[in-house]
Amino acid sequence: MNLRPGVWAFLEDARRGAFEIVVAEAFDRVSRDQADVTTLYKHLRFADIMIVTLSEREINELHDGLKGTMNALFLKDRAAKMHRGL
C-alpha cells in the first residue's frame, strides 16, 4: 500500500466522510494482500464505512481474517504456478 498513493487518497476521503459505503464485486477485488486488506478494513470500520460485495454481502471481521488468508494463499499458489511454467 505504501507504493499506491490512490489507496492513501481513498483512506483520506474515508476519514473525511466523503462516502458511507464501499461496493465491490468480491473482497479479493479490494486487495489480495492480507496485510493490506486488514489495514483497509480497519481504517474503513474506524470511519464507520461499510464494505459490501456482491459475492459476500456485508464484510465483517470473519471475512477480513478468512478471505484475507485465502487471498494470500491464492497469490502464493499463483506465483508457484508461474515459476513452474517458466
C-alpha positions in Angstrom: 0.0 0.0 0.0 2.9 2.3 0.5 3.5 2.4 -3.2 -0.1 3.2 -4.1 -1.0 6.8 -3.5 -4.5 6.3 -4.7 -5.2 4.0 -1.8 -4.0 6.6 0.7 -6.2 9.2 -1.0 -9.1 6.8 -0.7 -8.4 6.4 3.0 -8.1 10.1 3.5 -11.5 10.6 1.7 -12.9 7.9 4.1 -11.6 9.7 7.1 -13.2 13.0 5.9 -16.5 11.2 5.5 -16.7 11.6 1.7 -18.7 8.3 1.4 -20.5 5.9 3.6 -20.1 2.6 1.8 -17.7 0.7 -0.4 -19.1 -1.7 -3.0 -17.0 -4.2 -4.8 -17.6 -7.4 -6.9 -15.8 -9.5 -4.3 -13.5 -9.0 -1.3 -10.5 -10.1 -3.4 -11.2 -7.1 -5.7 -10.4 -4.8 -2.8 -7.0 -6.4 -2.3 -5.4 -9.8 -2.2 -2.6 -8.8 0.1 -3.5 -10.0 3.6 -1.9 -7.0 5.4 -3.4 -4.5 3.0 -6.9 -5.9 3.3 -6.8 -5.9 7.1 -5.4 -2.3 7.1 -8.1 -1.1 4.7 -10.8 -2.9 6.7 -9.7 -1.4 10.0 -9.5 2.1 8.6 -12.9 1.9 7.0 -14.6 0.4 10.0 -13.0 3.1 12.2 -14.5 5.7 9.8 -17.9 3.8 10.2 -17.8 2.9 6.5 -19.4 -0.4 5.4 -17.8 -2.7 2.8 -20.3 -4.6 0.7 -19.5 -7.1 -2.0 -21.8 -8.8 -4.5 -20.2 -12.2 -3.5 -20.0 -12.0 0.2 -22.6 -9.2 1.1 -21.5 -7.1 4.1 -17.9 -7.7 5.0 -17.1 -8.3 8.7 -14.2 -9.5 10.8 -14.7 -13.1 9.7 -14.3 -12.1 6.0 -11.3 -10.0 6.8 -9.5 -12.8 8.5 -10.5 -15.8 6.4 -10.8 -14.2 3.0 -7.6 -12.3 3.6 -5.8 -15.6 4.3 -7.4 -17.3 1.3 -6.4 -14.4 -1.0 -2.8 -14.5 0.3 -2.7 -18.3 -0.4 -4.1 -17.7 -3.8 -1.2 -15.3 -4.6 1.3 -17.7 -3.3 -0.1 -20.6 -5.4 -0.3 -18.4 -8.5 3.3 -17.4 -8.1 4.4 -21.1 -7.8 2.4 -22.0 -10.9 4.0 -19.1 -12.8 7.5 -20.3 -11.8 6.7 -23.8 -12.8 5.5 -22.5 -16.2 8.8 -20.6 -16.8 
